[in-house]
Amino acid sequence: MITHIALFKLKDGIERSDPAVIEAEKFARQVGEHVPELVEWRVGWNVVDRAISYDFAVIGVLADLDALEKYQKNAFHQESVQKWRAISDWVVADLND
């Protein structure tokens, strides 16, 4: 199993109430419905405010590296990526469970 983790930090001056953020969150929440390779999909806002914290996270579980590659190429996922790219910086980790 592969656990895919992405952490997003909103760019300076962009707030959670911004329409682009609301749209990006909406898309992120729907990725699990549009990517058949995902075994599990969790998303949410960070609830603890610390200087080193990221603002939003997604966690996906996939069967293997082939499924991860298909997830990365999925058109709906790519549309979600574009929305997040406009409003945030992020880091990604893929764990081989």
Stockholm file with secondary structure:
# STOCKHOLM 1.0

chainA/1-97         MITHIALFKLKDGIERSDPAVIEAEKFARQVGEHVPELVEWRVGWNVVDRAISYDFAVIGVLADLDALEKYQKNAFHQESVQKWRAISDWVVADLND
#=GR chainA/1-97 SS CEEEEEEEEECTTCCTTSHHHHHHHHHHHHHHHHCTTEEEEEEEECCSCCTTCCSEEEEEEESSHHHHHHHHHCHHHHHHHHHHHHHEEEEEEEEEC
#=GC SS_cons        CEEEEEEEEECTTCCTTSHHHHHHHHHHHHHHHHCTTEEEEEEEECCSCCTTCCSEEEEEEESSHHHHHHHHHCHHHHHHHHHHHHHEEEEEEEEEC
//
